[in-house]
Amino acid sequence: MHKEEERKRAMAAGDLRVEGVYSAHFLSNADQYGEGIVVVDGGRIHGGDLDHVYIGKYTLVSNEFSATVNVANYSGKFSSVLGPLAQYRLMLNGVVKRAQDISICGKVEERPDISIQINLHKISPLVHS
């Protein structure tokens, strides 16, 4: 699909307003804290921190934000706020508080005992050609 068509479809779906680069603040149910960077772009999520890469997809209906994000350790240092997991999938749900703040929480798929709270704050818009 052509990039401009994707943008029009995203705008029609109501998610263009959340597109951007976000600082991410993580808090696990084990009271572990971490930070990273997340890019929200037309239904896709990309991001990372010093030891992990995040890749996933999201949907936005009204202010309800849902995402599935695959997290993989690339450094060999197991410093995740969720413990020493080499890779895992997060199932997330939350709300867009304003176009610049998204608050979501969720669990590790197949490990419902491990949960996370994520607060995203927009720090930059995306560049579109």
N, C-alpha and C positions, 0 to 999 in steps of 0.2 A: 504494500500500500504506500502511496506517495506521502511524504512527510506533511504536506499542507492538508491533505485529506485526513490524516491522523489528528492534526490539531483541530480541525473543524469538528470531527467526531468527538473529541475530548471536550471541546467547548459546548457542544450540544448536550453532552452527558453531564455538564456542570462541574467538571473537575479541573478546568483550566486555571481556576483561581487558586488552586493549591500547588500548581507547578512551581518548583523552585529548588534551591539548595537550602538544606536545613541543618542546624546543629541538633544532635540527638543526645539525650540524657537518659540513661538506662538505670533502672533499679530492680533488682531481682527480689524474689520472696525470701532469699537468704540475706537480705540487706547489703548486697554487693552493688557498688555504683560504678558506672562507666560512661564514656562519651564516644561519639563518632560523628560522621558526616553522612547525610542521606540526601540523594537527589530524587525528587518526585517529578515524573515527567510522563504525561499522557498514558496513565495506567501502569507505568513501570516504576520500579524502585531500584536504585543502585546506591551503594555506599560502602563504608568500611571504617575501620579504626586501625590501630597499630598492628593488630594480629589477625583481623577477620575481614572478609569481604561479604557484603550483603547484596543479594539479587532477588527480586520478586515482582509481584504484580499487586495492584490495588484496585478497588472500586470505590466510588463515592456516590452515594444516593442521599440527596439533601445534605445534611451535615454528618451523616453516618459513614465512617471510613472503615473499610475492611481490607486486610492484606494477608498474603501468604508470602513469607520471605525465607529464602534459603540462606543460611549462614555457614561459611566455611572458614576454617583456620588455615592461613597460608604461611604463617611464620614458624610454626612448630612450638611456639610458646602458648600454652593453654591458660590464657588470662581472662577468659570470658566471665562475665558476671553470673553466668548460668552454670559455671563449673567446667571441668576438663572434657568438653565435648569437641571432637574434631570437626563435626558438621551436624547440623540439625535444621529443622524447618519450624518456623514460628507461625502460628495462626493468631492473627491480631484483629482486634475490633476497637473502635473508639469514635471520637467526635472531633470535628473541626471547630475549634472555639472561635477563631477568627481566621481570616485567610492566611495569617502568619503563624498560627499555633494549632498543632494537632496533638491530642492526648489519646494514646492507645494502650491497651493492655492485652495480654494473651498468654498462651502456653506453648511449650515445646510439643509438637506433634509426637505422639507415642510416649510422652513423659508428662502427663497432666500434673504431676507433683512439682514441676518446675514452671514458674510463672515469671512474667516480666511486666513492668510498667515503663512506657517510653513516652517522653515528652519531646516533641519536635518544635523548633522555633525557626521560622524562615529567616535566613541571613542574606539571601540574594535571589533575584529573579533569574530565570533561564534566558539565554540568548537565543532568539529565533531569527532565522534568515528570511 
